[in-house]
Amino acid sequence: MAEEKLAAQAEAALEQGMALHRQYRLDEAGVLYEQVLQADPENFRAVYLLGITALQKSDPGRAAALLARAAAIDPQSASAHNDHGRAQMLLGRMDEALAAFDRAIAIKPDHSSAHINRGDVLSDLRRYEAAVASYDRALELKPDSAVAHNSRGNALFALERHEAAAAAYERAIALRPDYSDAHNNRGNALHMLARHEAALQSFNKAISLDPGYADWYASRAKMLADLKQYRAAVADFDVAIRLKSELKSLGGLRLFAKMHICDWSGRDADIAVLVEGIERNEPVANPFILLALSDSAALQQRAAQVWAAQLAYREDLGPPASVPRGRREKIRIGYFSADFHDHATMHLMAGLFEAHDRSKFEILALSFGPDSQHEARRRLMACCDQFIDVRGKSDRDVALLARELGVDIAVDLKGYTKDGRPGIFACRAAPLQVSYLGYPGTLGATYMDYLIADRTLIPEGSRRFYSEKIIELPHSYQVNDSKRAIADREFTRAEFGLPQSGFVFCCLNNTYKITPSVFDCWMRILMRVEGSVLWLFEDNTSVAAYLGQEALRRGVQPERLIFAQRMAKADHVARHRAADLFIDTWPCNAHTTASDSLWAGLPVLTCIGEAFAGRVAASLLSAVGLPDLIAATPADYEQMAVALAGDAERLGDIKQRLIAGRTEAPLFDTQQSTRHLEEAFRQIFARHQDGLPTEHLTIVG
């Protein structure tokens, strides 16, 4: 009788506890569950419910211990194993969580929540294909699960299947119209599909449903920044950071948006926050942003290493197969890019692709960019052995495809620039992986073997700041197309709003490269050169207003800043002739823009820095025979600009040297640059076949 009475009391306490639990009076419910356990330590329901209470109170450590105990008491409880897996997930123990969900499903194959949770773990482990299969099984069991549709969309999004992801989100929204998460996710998928108006509507709907959730503002801000609506993007970033300061990478994105419009308010404090985060090994910013903020090669390397670490894949594909010596006559080169269209990279590289020695190399282009019908893309497709559109494939699948195609050397032309896919190389697309041209710095990644540079870009003493082994080309790392189009038309200054008389300084770099210290220098130059103007690139509607205000603060009338609009490439190159001197930015120089200027016959004055991005213009000037236009310090740069503006004879001589030697200079010798690059490929491939480790290489010209 006593045992029956105790059992009845325990049952009553449990019922009372569960009633309180349903009212979310968790502490009171927990007291009753503890009382039951004092009398009966092996009471499954009390242990289990106490574990659920701990989960709801955001105490996953205690929850995991209690739910493991519950599962031990009743090993056949699918719910105990499932909820134990949930606790392990919250603790970041993904392998243990996966095992718990697998046990729950083995006991109860139709446990739809366990299938969803299993999919979530697999997504966290970046095993997205398996995650989709788990969500599919959950939806077979429970087709009306909006959560499963949304989670399935997330996995598809990670696999780059944006159309399918958008459809999954739309199904979730149809089932639950107030599902703000699904609206936001749909916006992200539509953004990737360039359906921006519909994406904006989705973001707006998510925000209207849940205006206190930071991620929704962050998503909208990222799209607005891509659309060059930088002021609106900054406003959204401000809201997101205010709501959720721990969103580490937003500070960097917000600062980058401000850099595009030359809004320098709070800049020093923003940079300090980024640097402090990097020094704490936090991925606070894409390292690309840092190239225009700091000239420290050491800091850039640290930022890249932190970024690469958080991109690393857990799914180990193992090393790709190597080709035995003598097995194949031709080395198979795979170029990977999103820029096989009307883009700066293609304008530089088109001649290289045509000049490759096809008797010794097979050339494959793997494109994950837009399906453009531009002439530059058609030109590439006509001169490579295989052109493969991989937009709809995941990083893992692209890497596996490259292995199936037998790519010997995978060349990453993007790095951490916009639309880059470093995950492809993290999965090891080829036995040898090379970073080239697109990203001016180290990727900080263990999976990238070589970085192509030259002695000006990376002096021997600076190699320690680059995680890759350096391939040093004999002249400039930058290949140029000797057939680069330039319009025959002679533009007048009046067509661009430039004065007929007076000296025209020019810098058509992207505006994010303009720093306050560079602008200070420019304004001093304008004040010292009477009647001069500065011709700048206007790629958004806000930059002219911000720079006009900054000029006025420095005692220069805003009217002395003239802004150039975007125009067709051949015309853009030709319009450089309307200027007298291109004055460069630092710590991030002109790159393709500098070679455009030199090709047009306009001299470039640069200030050489410490890191790769701040030494590119010096590399180009050295390879075109104008090393005298490389200033060692900002003070020298300023003095040289003023001196050249006042010495028409000297400047005219420089222009004549540039124009006369342009077609013979190493910088614009496409055939020679191609042979040097091929020799680099031959040497690293031979070392690999001989079983030798990667090593710094110097290619002799």
Secondary structure by P-SEA (a helix, b strand, c coil): caaaaaaaaaaaaaaaaaaaaaacaaaaaaaaaaaaaaaccccaaaaaaaaaaaaaacaaaaaaaaaaaaaaaccccaaaaaaaaaaaaaacaaaaaaaaaaaaaaacccaaaaaaaaaaaaaaacaaaaaaaaaaaaaaaccccaaaaaaaaaaaaaacaaaaaaaaaaaaaaacccaaaaaaaaaaaaaaacaaaaaaaaaaaaaaaccccaaaaaaaaaaaaaacaaaaaaaaaaaaaaacccccaaaaaaaaaaaaaccccaaaaaaaaaaaaaaaccccccccccccccccaaaaaaaaaaaaaaaccccccccccccccccccbbbbbbbcccccccaaaaacaaaaaacccccbbbbbbbcccccccaaaaaaaaccccccccccccaaaaaaaaaaacccbbbbcccccccccccccccccccbbbbccccccccccccccbbbbccccccccccccccccccccccccbbbbcccccccccccccccccccccbbbbbccccccccaaaaaaaaaaaaacccbbbbbbbccccaaaaaaaaaaaaccccccbbbbccccaaaaaaacccccbbbbbcccccaaaaaaaaaacbbbbbbbbccccccaaaaaaaaacccccccccaaaaaaaaaaaaacaaaaaaaaaaaaaacccccccaaaaaaaaaaaaaaaaaaaaaacccccbbbbcc
